């Protein structure tokens, strides 16, 4: 027997780190061209005209350079300075240059503005698809992009404010300078709702707003109070809820006043978060800060809900994007790694896991872009009433289900990479830390489930619209028909409905996802989704797909290189 030191292939001193059996980094690819599901859904929901722009953005977002921006923006957390070196109050948050580059990429692409500046069939679908591509790279910078985008419907409630502010808000440019908004040509908008004593119960807010002269829409008020979560504190202005004489009201509060003086919005500290670290979230105090009333006094929830609806939609997009990035990373690793005598992607149990992960992405993206189509049709001149009602139930349902499924999905994808998955050199560790954020922000799971019940109570016709949507696939698969009948039985049972709210919203999400996939581009996807999510006892751990499914097609669709459905 040859001694180990005498083997021809034995490592020698200084030559112990030959790298083999490692996958290559997933970069330098086109994340749109490699996504069969996304391409089909974009066409189906009326945005096929945007294919060239999406293809170009997919190439940019899949580049090594942009991926590196995501790593750098998270490795170098935002830094807060309350005062400058001479002692002047500045409330300045400094970001790494990579964060600014990500912001510029999104704003120059119009992720904050295109459906407002160029409305029409498919506008929200195209924007959602482009946001989906960019959110796969890094999620933290998406917060100010989303808030700026979502502020537009709220600001339009007060025409004088909209006329003065929207041209700069909608400008496809980025100006991060710490100067008054009057000196800029491009602005970003944040939001200040949450207070420490109320959380999602914004009617418990204690921040006070006092008219400075006249009261009413567009008038100036003085605000005093404390906000527990205000993300992106370097935005140029914030939509803030405060108690005015007429009740809870919404205000646009700029960081600088029109005379160039600093508005007394004082950052107390930045939140030390487990994830989403590139995005600065802060506690602020409003110390006689001035703001303009948006909408009517006492109608603040109505005004801000215009914004919240859009931010919840973006939570759906962002969480779907995290799922897509996770499965793309898992497939890329499995294709380049061998164990126990075979490449991982060729091993039956790994194939079961990867295919199951892709099914989750298929359902999430189908539901998200269907809501994008509903936005387009409901906001079009005349407004499609069916789509409005579908959206009213679909946004809380989709936000609840997709965002809540993502942490579990991300963990399973991370496990596919083994030990590499938990190291900060790989993107999966960051995806895992970020995954719970969308489920908590903009209304946690219970808030979404209760909002679903509120929609059904206040607009009973939403239930009829939901089942009308499901009826479009009636008779196509008996397993789905049975699940829809079970959902109808849930609604017929009026006992302890609040206690059962999560059970109901689960079924709302799964039945609509299944119906959409049945009407989609790939029968193999629909069959596997229904078999694993609706039949045989429902969803279990990932990797528990039943036998007899077209696993090859599912994995081909998961592959970031992309292959068409057979």
N, C-alpha and C positions, 0 to 999 in steps of 0.2 A: 504493500500500500504506500502510495506516495504521500510524504509528509505535506501538510498544507503550505508550508513555506516554499516547497519545491514545485508546486503546480505551475503550469505554463500560464494559466489565466489568473493567478493569484495577484492581489494588489500589492504594489511595492510602496515603500515610504514615499510620500509626496504624490502618490497617484491612487488615492482611495476614494475619490469623489467623481467617478465617471457617472454621468447622468443618463439613465435609460429607464424605459418603462414609465415615463411621465408624459402626460398629455401636454400639448402645446397650449399657450394662452389663447383664449377666445378673443381675438381682436383682429382688426384689419379685414372685417367682413361687412356685408351689407345686411343690417338687421331688418330691413323691409323686404328686400329681395329674397331673403332666406326664411320668410314667415308666410307660408302658404295660407294659413288660417286668416291672418290679418288681411292679406290681399283679397281673398274671397269676400270677406265681410265688408271691406271698403267698397267693393263693387256692388255688393248686394244692397247696401244701405245708402246708395246714391252718391258716393264720392269717388267713383272711378276716374273722374276727370282730374283728380289730384295725384294720380299714380306717379307721374314724373317727379313732382316735388317731394313726395314721400320717399321715392327711391333715392333721391339725392340726400335727403335728411338721414335715411337709413345708412347710407355710406359714411356720412359724417359721424353719426352716433356709434357706429361700429368700429371707428378708427382707433388705433392705439393712442393717439394724442388725446382724444376726448375721454377715453377710459382713464387715462392718467390724470386728467383734471378731476375726475371723481375721487380717485384715491387721495390726491393732494388736498382737495377741499375738505376732506374728512380727517386727514392726518394733522392738519393745521386748523384747530378750532377757532371760531371767531373770538376776538379779544375785546374786552370792554374797558373804556376809560371814561370815568365820570367827569374828570377835569383835565385841562391841558397843563403844561408845565408851569404856566404862570398863575394857575389857580382859577381860571375861568371855567364855568360849567359848560361842558361840550356834549355829554351823553353820546359818545362816539363808539361805534362798534366797527372794528377793523376786520376785514375778511382777507383770506389768501387770494392771490391773483387768480388761482384756478377757479374759485367760486365765481368771481366776476366774469371769467370767460364762459362758464356754463350759463350764467344769467344772460350774457350778451347773445349766446347761441340761441337761447329760447326766445328772447324778446325780439331779436332781429328776424327770427322766423315767424313772428306774429302769434306765438302760442297764447299770448294774452289778449289778442285783439281781432284776429282774422274773421271769426263769425260775426263780429259787430261791425267791422268796416266793410266786409264783403259777404253779406248774408245771401242765402240762396240755398237751393237743394243740396244737401250733403255738406254744408259748411261746418256744422258742429261735428259731424262724423270725421271729416278730413282733419280738423283740428285735434280731435281726440286721438286719431291714429298717429299723428305727428307727436303729440304729447306722450303717447305710449312708447314711441321709439326713444325719446329723450329720457323719460323716467327710468328706463332700463339701465341707464348709465349711472345715475345718481339721483336720489330722491329729495335731498334737503333743499336744493335751490328751487324745487317745484313749488314750495309754499308761497313765496312772493309772486311767482308767475301765476299761480292759481288765484290768489287773492286779488291781484290786479285785474285779471280776467273777470272774476266773479263780481267785482265792485260795480261794473257798468250798469246792470239792471237797477241796482239800488240808487245810484247817482242820477239816473234818468227820471227818478220820481220827482226831482226838483230841477226843472229845466234851466234855471239860472245857474245853478251849480254845474250841471252837466255841460252847458255851453262854455263855461269858463275852464273846466278841468279836463273834459274828455279828449280834446284834441291832443294834449300832451300825454294823457294816459294811453291812448290808442296808438301813439307813435311807435313805429317799429325800430326802436333804438334803446340804448341803455346808457344812463348817466349816473354813476354811483357817487358823484361828488357830494360832499357834505355842505351844500349851499342851499339857499332858499329856492322853493319851487318856481318862483317868479323868474329865476335866472336860468332855468332848465328848459329843454325842449322835449324831454321824455321823463315820465314820472311812474313810480310804482306805489301801490296802495296796500296797506295792511288792515288788520282788524283787531279790535279790542272789545271782547264780549265778556270773557270769563272773569269772575271775581272769586276770592278765596272762600267766601261763605256760601256761594251759590252754585258754582260749576255750571252744569247745563241748565239749571233753574235760573235763567237770566232775569226773571221777574223779581228775584230776591236781590238784585243789584242795588248798591247803595250810592254809587257815584251820582252826584247831583249836578244838574245843569240849570243855570239861572240866566234869563234873557238879559242881554246887555242894554238893549233899547226896546225895539219892538219884538214881538214873538211871532212865530209862524215859519213856514218853509223858507229856507234860505237865509233866515236871520241869524245873527251872531249870539252865541251863548257862552257863559263862563262855566267850565267843568272842573269839579273838584272830586277826587276819588282815587281808588287804587285798583289796578287791573292785574290779575294773578298770572295770566298768560297773554302776552302780546308778541306774536312771532314777527320776525324780520323788522326789528325796531329802526332800521335805517330807511324804511319806506318813507316816501315824501308826505304821506298823510294816512290817516286811519279812520275806518268807520267804527264808531264807538257807541255803545248803548249807555244811556244815563237817564236818571229820573228827572224829568222836567216838571213844571207845575201841572201840566196836563197828563202826566204819566210817563211810562218808560218810552224813551224816544231815541232816535238814531241821529248821529252827528258825524260830519266830516271834520276831523281835527288834524290840521297840518303841523308838521314839525317846526316850520318857520311861519311867522305871520307875514302879512303882505308888505309891511314896512321894512322887512329884512331882519327884524328882531326874532330871537329864539322863543318859540312858544314853550311855556314851562311844562313840557312832557319829560319827566325825569326818570331815567332808567335806574332802578334800584339794584338789580343784579341780572345776570344771565342764568337761565336754568341749566343745571348740570344734568343732561339727559343721557339715557342709556343708548339712544339712537338718534338719527336725524341731527347729528352733531354739526354738520356744516351750516345748518339753519339756526341762527341765533333766536332763541325764545327768551322772553324777558318778563320781569315784573316792572311795571311802570306806575308812577304817581302823576296824576293830573293836578297841578297846583295853580288853579285859576287859569287853566289852559283854555284858549278860545277855539270854538268850532261852530260850524254852520248846521242848522237843523235840516235833515233830509226827510222829506215827507211831512206828515202831520205830527204834532205833539200827541203822545199817547199811542202812536202807531209804530213804535220802534221795532217791535217783533216783525210786523208786516214788512217793514222796510229792509230789515237785515235778512229776513228769510229769503228774499230775492237773491242775496249773495250766498247764503248758506246752501241753497239748492244747487248752485253751481259748484261750490267747494265740495259738496258731497259727491257730485258727479266726478270731479277730478280725483277724489279718493278712490272711486271705483277704477278709474283709469290707472292710477298709480299702483294700486295693489295688483291689478291684472298684469301690469308691466313687471312687477317684482316676481310674480309667478313665471312669466315668460323668461325672465333672466335666469331664474333658478333652474328651470328645466333645460334651458340652453346650456348652462354651465355643466349640469349633470350629464347630458348627452355628450357634450364635448369631452368631458373627462372619461366617460365610459368607453368612448371610441378610441381613446389613446392610451388606455391602461389595461394590462393583462393581469390576471390572478388565477391561481389554481389551474393553469394550463390553457386558459382561453381568454380572449378579450372580454372585458366586462360587458360590453354592449351585446355580445353574442350569448351571454349566459341567461337562461330562461327566467330566473327570478329577478335579475336586474332589469330585464326587458319588461317584466310585469310592473315593476316600480316606475320605470321611465314612462311607459305608456299611460299609467294611471295619473302621473303628474301632468302629462300633456292633456289628458281629458279635463282636468281642472282648469287649465288655461283656456281650452276650447269653450267651456261653459261660461267662464268669467268674461272672456272677450265678446262672446256672442251677446250676452246680456248687456254689457257696457255699450257696445255700438248700436244695439237696438234702442237704448235710451238716447244715444246721440241722434238717431233718426227721429225719435219722438221730440227731442228738442227742436230740431230743424222744422218739423211740421207744426208743432204747437206755437212756435214763435214767428212763423210765416204770416203774412197779411191774411187776416181772417181767422187764423188760429184753428187748427183741427182739434175739435173737442175730444174725440177719442184719444188722440195722442196726449193731450193735456192730462186727462184722467189716468192714462197708463203711466205717465211720468210721475204723477202724484203718488202712486203706489210703488212704482218701479224704482224710484231713487232711494227711499228708505230700505226697500227690500234688497236692492243690489248693493248698497253701501254696507248694510248689515252682513250679508252673506259673503261677498267677495273679500271684504277687508278682514272678516273673522276667519276665513279659511286660509288666508295667506301665511300667517305665522307657522301653522302646521305644515303647509306645503313647502315653505322655505326650509324648515328644519329637515324634512325628508330629502329635499334636493341637496342640502348641505351634507347629509349623511352619505350620499352617493360619492362624495369626494373623500370620504374617510378623514384622516387627520388633517389633510390639507384644507378641508372645508372650514375648520375652526381657527385657522391662522389668519392674521390680518393681512398677509401678503395676497390672499385670495379674496375675491369680492363677496363670497358667500357669508363670511362673518359679518360684514357690514349689512348685507341684505337681511340677515337674521335679526340684527339689532333694530333695524328700521321697520321690520315687518309689522309689529303691533301698533305702530303709530297711527296709521289711518283708521284702524278699528276704534281707537280711543278719541281722536280728534274729530271735530265736527259732529259730535254726538256719538256716545258709545253704543254698544250693542243693545242695551235695554232702551235707550232713547230712541233708536231706530225702530225697534219692535213696537214700542208704544206709539210712535209717530205713524206707523202702519195702521194700527188700530184707530188712531185719530182720523186718518184719512178715510177709512171705511165708515166711521161713525158720522163724520161731517158730510161726506159725499158718497152715499151708498152706491151710486152708480159706478164708482171705481171698481167695485167687485164685479159688476156686470161686464165692464170693459176688460178686466183681466181674463174672465172666462171666455169672452169673445175672442181675445187674442189666442188663448189656448185652443179654442175650437178650430182654428185654422189648420191644426194638425190632427183633428179628431179622425179616428179610424186608421191612421197611419201606423200605429203601434199599439196593440192591446195593453201592453204594460204601462204606457203613458196614460191611456184612457182610464185604467184602473187607478192610477195615482191621482188623476184629476177628480175622479169620483170620490176618492178619499178626502181630497181637499174640500170638495163641496160638503162632505159630511162634517168636516171640522167647522165650517162656517155655520152649518145647521145647528151645531151644538153651542148654545150660548152660555153654558156654565163655565165660570171661572176663566173667562176669556183672557183677562190680563195675565193670569198665571200661566196660560198656555201660549202666550204671544210668540215666544221664540219657536215653538213647535210649528205654529202656523206660518211664520215668515220663512222658516226652512223649506216648507212645502211649496210656498209661493215661488221661491227662488228656483228650486230644483225642477218643478214642473215647467216653468217658463224657459229655463235653460234647455231642457230636453225638447220642448216644442220648437224652439229656435233652431236647434241642431238638426232636428228632423227635416226642417225646411231649408237646411243649409247645403253646402257643396259636397259633403262627404258622408255617405250612408254608414261607413264603418265607424265614424266618430259617434254618430247618433246611437247606433246599436250598442256600442261599448258603454256610452254614458248611461243609457237607460238600464242596461244590464247591471251596472255596478252601483248606480246611485238610486234607482227606483225599485228594481226587482231584487228578489232574494234577500230581503232584510235591510237593504239600503247600504249607505256608505260605511266602510270600516277603515282600518288603517290603509294607507297607500301601499300598493303592491298586492292587494287581494282581489285582483280582477278574476272573474270566472273564466273557465276554459271556453274555447271556441270563438274567441274574438280575433279581429284582424290586427294583431299587435304590430305587424310590420308597417302597416300604414300609419298607425299612431306614432311610432318612433320616427318614421320618415318626416312627419309633420313637426315633430319636436326638434329635429336636427336643425340647427341654425343655418346650415347650408341650404336647407329647404328642398323638398321634392314634392311634386304634385300628388294629389290623391289618386289612387289606382281606380 
